[in-house]
Every structure is written in structure tokens, then in C-alpha cells.
């Protein structure tokens, strides 16, 4: 099994973590927003569905929620981080439960 490379923008500041993708233009196709040290996300107030990928140690995919609609909460107790992608990008990137994700920094900070 080959790892899947995913370009990411890291949500590093408290404001970036709070805001996430709310009210924002979508990220470029195939690029995700990474929340490190995170186990849960919500889509309250979001205008579009997103793919949510929960990552464990060494970037292994523990759980995925494809096309998570507005007004929802997703949680994974064992997660070490969460990757938010545009709806459909998890499939386009070839992500599946158990695969290893290797992250490529697209920007220094969001």
C-alpha cells in the first residue's frame, strides 16, 4: 500500500482553528485544511458539504465522513488530527480507512 500525498493548509492560530472553512472560499481542489491535536469538527453555519478525515498516529486514516452536510458534528475519540476537504476530494485523492496520509504544506499558516 502506497501512502497518499495530500497538500494541506494548517490551521495553526486560534482564529484559524475557530473559523475553519466557515464563510471562506473553498480550498483548491485536492487541498485540505488540517487541524492538529483535534478529535471533532462541526459544520454549523457552513454552506457546503465537506469530506472529514480523522487521522491517527503516523497519519493513518481512522475514519472518514464523506459529504458531511451543514449543521452536523463529527467525532473520533482516537484521532490525533482532522483533515477537512471539499466534498468528493477524499475519493478523488484515493483515501480509504487504514491508508497512510503524507502531508505536504501548501502554506505556512492560515
LOVO-423080 format. One record per atom (N, C-alpha, C): x, y, z. Coordinates in Angstrom, 3 decimals. Layout:
! residues N
        xx        yy        zz
         X         Y         Z
...
***
This chain:
! residues 110
        xx        yy        zz
     0.823    -1.190     0.000
     0.000     0.000     0.000
     0.866     1.251     0.000
     0.709     2.038    -1.018
     1.440     3.297    -1.120
     0.731     4.386    -0.332
     1.488     5.273     0.306
     0.847     6.391     1.013
     0.214     7.359     0.021
    -0.738     8.132     0.499
    -1.416     9.135    -0.318
    -0.900    10.510     0.110
    -0.369    11.263    -0.840
     0.151    12.606    -0.573
    -0.985    13.608    -0.687
    -1.145    14.450     0.333
    -2.216    15.443     0.337
    -1.633    16.812     0.685
    -1.786    17.809    -0.200
    -1.360    19.165     0.158
    -2.331    19.739     1.189
    -1.788    20.398     2.219
    -2.633    20.922     3.294
    -2.247    22.348     3.668
    -3.223    23.042     4.200
    -3.032    24.308     4.885
    -3.293    23.972     6.346
    -2.371    24.320     7.223
    -2.523    24.003     8.647
    -3.227    25.143     9.371
    -4.257    24.803    10.125
    -4.961    25.782    10.952
    -4.182    25.886    12.258
    -3.279    26.851    12.334
    -2.354    26.937    13.472
    -2.767    27.949    14.526
    -3.381    29.043    14.122
    -3.728    30.075    15.085
    -5.100    29.763    15.697
    -5.370    30.298    16.883
    -6.703    30.088    17.466
    -7.824    30.557    16.538
    -7.620    31.695    15.855
    -8.649    32.191    14.934
    -8.841    31.233    13.755
    -7.763    30.734    13.199
    -7.861    29.797    12.075
    -8.573    28.515    12.498
    -8.298    28.041    13.699
    -8.953    26.827    14.203
   -10.435    27.086    14.455
   -10.750    28.262    14.984
   -12.141    28.603    15.256
   -12.933    28.745    13.960
   -12.355    29.458    13.002
   -13.046    29.761    11.757
   -13.126    28.557    10.823
   -12.048    27.788    10.707
   -12.051    26.651     9.790
   -12.383    27.102     8.379
   -13.353    26.450     7.746
   -13.770    26.799     6.387
   -15.049    27.635     6.366
   -15.505    28.106     7.537
   -16.729    28.913     7.582
   -16.572    30.201     6.794
   -17.533    30.471     5.932
   -17.568    31.723     5.197
   -16.406    31.942     4.249
   -15.620    30.938     4.028
   -14.424    31.048     3.213
   -14.688    30.490     1.817
   -13.911    30.959     0.880
   -13.926    30.289    -0.417
   -13.402    28.879    -0.215
   -13.806    27.993    -1.060
   -13.318    26.617    -0.969
   -11.813    26.589    -1.211
   -11.149    25.645    -0.599
    -9.726    25.436    -0.866
    -9.564    24.920    -2.287
    -8.374    25.048    -2.859
    -8.162    24.465    -4.193
    -8.461    22.969    -4.176
    -8.948    22.450    -5.270
    -9.283    21.036    -5.363
    -8.093    20.175    -4.941
    -8.360    19.201    -4.093
    -7.315    18.288    -3.645
    -6.493    18.797    -2.486
    -6.765    20.008    -1.997
    -6.035    20.588    -0.871
    -6.933    20.561     0.356
    -6.376    20.204     1.512
    -7.164    20.117     2.730
    -6.761    21.129     3.773
    -7.639    21.298     4.759
    -7.361    22.127     5.926
    -7.126    21.172     7.088
    -5.943    21.242     7.695
    -5.553    20.304     8.747
    -5.672    20.939    10.120
    -6.365    20.243    11.013
    -6.466    20.615    12.419
    -5.678    19.586    13.220
    -4.510    19.982    13.716
    -3.696    19.067    14.514
    -4.230    19.038    15.942
    -3.999    17.926    16.639
    -4.467    17.749    18.013
    -5.964    18.054    18.109
    -6.748    17.388    17.285
    -8.183    17.641    17.191
    -8.903    16.310    17.015
   -10.070    16.177    17.649
   -10.854    14.940    17.565
   -12.272    15.151    17.048
   -12.675    16.405    16.893
   -14.058    16.679    16.479
   -14.120    17.959    15.658
   -15.058    17.987    14.721
   -15.319    19.186    13.924
   -16.833    19.326    13.765
   -17.263    20.529    13.391
   -18.682    20.743    13.129
   -18.825    21.483    11.807
   -20.031    21.396    11.258
   -20.326    22.115    10.018
   -21.467    23.109    10.244
   -21.603    23.576    11.486
   -22.634    24.560    11.804
   -22.330    25.856    11.068
   -23.283    26.344    10.304
   -23.112    27.580     9.563
   -22.403    27.431     8.223
   -22.028    26.211     7.860
   -21.339    26.024     6.577
   -22.349    26.007     5.439
   -21.893    26.416     4.282
   -22.763    26.496     3.112
   -22.675    25.277     2.210
   -21.662    24.472     2.406
   -21.485    23.312     1.531
   -21.006    22.108     2.329
   -21.251    20.944     1.780
   -20.794    19.700     2.407
   -19.273    19.594     2.268
   -18.657    18.869     3.189
   -17.212    18.635     3.153
   -16.931    17.172     3.449
   -15.745    16.730     3.070
   -15.247    15.423     3.482
   -14.397    15.635     4.719
   -14.606    14.823     5.752
   -13.860    14.911     7.005
   -13.089    13.613     7.188
   -11.769    13.738     7.365
   -10.897    12.573     7.505
   -10.199    12.659     8.863
   -10.440    11.663     9.718
    -9.803    11.617    11.030
    -8.509    10.821    10.917
    -7.417    11.434    11.371
    -6.092    10.831    11.260
    -5.586    10.375    12.623
    -4.943     9.226    12.630
    -4.337     8.696    13.844
    -2.835     8.872    13.803
    -2.145     8.129    14.662
    -0.684     8.194    14.671
    -0.108     7.883    13.288
     0.942     8.577    12.951
     1.641     8.373    11.673
     0.759     8.630    10.462
    -0.325     9.400    10.653
    -1.154     9.794     9.527
    -2.076     8.734     8.973
    -2.354     7.691     9.711
    -3.280     6.653     9.240
    -4.718     7.154     9.331
    -5.517     6.854     8.306
    -6.925     7.244     8.300
    -7.688     6.297     9.224
    -8.284     6.868    10.276
    -9.062     6.079    11.227
   -10.525     5.989    10.818
   -11.032     7.103    10.304
   -12.453     7.197     9.995
   -12.654     8.329     8.994
   -13.675     8.186     8.145
   -13.985     9.242     7.177
   -15.490     9.488     7.150
   -15.846    10.745     6.940
   -17.239    11.135     6.729
   -17.258    11.881     5.410
   -17.751    11.221     4.377
   -17.786    11.837     3.049
   -19.073    12.645     2.891
   -18.932    13.859     2.376
   -20.099    14.701     2.118
   -20.866    15.066     3.371
   -20.156    15.379     4.462
   -20.815    15.768     5.710
   -21.521    17.097     5.494
   -22.836    17.092     5.626
   -23.641    18.274     5.337
   -23.619    19.309     6.443
   -24.263    20.423     6.168
   -24.329    21.543     7.115
   -25.066    21.141     8.386
   -24.641    21.737     9.501
   -25.308    21.518    10.772
   -24.996    20.200    11.441
   -23.879    19.582    11.095
   -23.525    18.270    11.647
   -22.270    18.369    12.506
   -22.063    17.345    13.339
   -20.856    17.217    14.158
   -20.271    15.845    13.896
   -18.952    15.787    13.727
   -18.266    14.505    13.537
   -17.173    14.387    14.596
   -17.025    13.184    15.155
   -16.109    12.958    16.278
   -15.455    11.588    16.138
   -14.174    11.519    16.491
   -13.449    10.240    16.531
   -12.525    10.288    17.745
   -12.823     9.484    18.740
   -12.110     9.518    20.021
   -10.616     9.274    19.875
   -10.194     8.423    18.951
    -8.784     8.058    18.812
    -7.991     8.973    17.885
    -8.655     9.953    17.283
    -7.995    10.820    16.300
    -6.934    11.697    16.939
    -5.886    11.954    16.169
    -4.835    12.903    16.552
    -4.922    14.184    15.729
    -5.703    14.133    14.657
    -5.878    15.285    13.792
    -7.051    15.066    12.863
    -7.527    16.163    12.282
    -8.659    16.101    11.360
    -8.301    16.863    10.097
    -8.628    16.272     8.979
    -8.399    16.882     7.682
    -9.758    17.167     7.049
   -10.009    18.432     6.718
   -11.231    18.816     6.033
   -10.902    19.039     4.560
   -11.723    18.454     3.701
   -11.557    18.557     2.254
   -12.878    18.948     1.616
   -12.831    19.477     0.419
   -14.057    19.711    -0.339
   -14.756    18.375    -0.554
   -16.080    18.393    -0.575
   -16.837    17.162    -0.774
   -16.384    16.477    -2.062
   -16.078    15.207    -1.965
   -15.632    14.417    -3.110
   -14.128    14.300    -3.233
   -13.374    15.179    -2.569
   -11.912    15.136    -2.697
   -11.292    13.901    -2.029
   -11.883    13.388    -0.964
   -11.336    12.179    -0.325
   -11.323    11.035    -1.344
   -12.394    10.915    -2.096
   -12.474     9.870    -3.120
   -11.483    10.158    -4.255
   -11.449    11.412    -4.720
   -10.552    11.777    -5.826
    -9.084    11.566    -5.469
    -8.737    11.801    -4.202
    -7.348    11.597    -3.760
    -7.016    10.127    -3.510
    -8.031     9.294    -3.440
    -7.811     7.868    -3.206
    -7.656     7.508    -1.738
    -8.304     8.263    -0.852
    -8.224     7.983     0.580
    -9.196     6.880     0.968
    -8.800     6.046     1.898
    -9.653     4.995     2.429
    -9.227     4.720     3.868
   -10.111     4.126     4.653
    -9.801     3.812     6.038
    -8.607     2.869     6.088
    -7.598     3.236     6.859
    -6.398     2.425     7.005
    -5.214     2.899     6.185
    -5.455     3.737     5.171
    -4.331     4.203     4.357
    -3.511     5.228     5.134
    -2.268     5.406     4.706
    -1.410     6.409     5.333
    -1.425     7.675     4.488
    -1.612     8.805     5.169
    -1.631    10.109     4.502
    -0.328    10.823     4.827
     0.356    11.272     3.791
     1.559    12.088     3.966
     1.194    13.506     3.561
     1.506    14.452     4.420
     1.062    15.828     4.244
     2.137    16.695     3.604
     1.718    17.523     2.666
     2.595    18.482     2.007
     2.074    19.869     2.379
     2.893    20.688     3.039
     2.453    22.029     3.419
     2.306    22.904     2.191
     1.096    23.428     2.010
     0.813    24.331     0.891
     1.106    25.771     1.298
     0.814    26.127     2.536
     1.062    27.471     3.062
     1.611    27.319     4.472
     2.316    28.334     4.914
     2.885    28.294     6.256
     1.814    28.412     7.327
     0.805    29.262     7.092
    -0.230    29.469     8.113
    -1.488    29.997     7.464
    -2.619    29.687     8.049
    -3.906    30.144     7.546
    -4.543    31.031     8.580
***
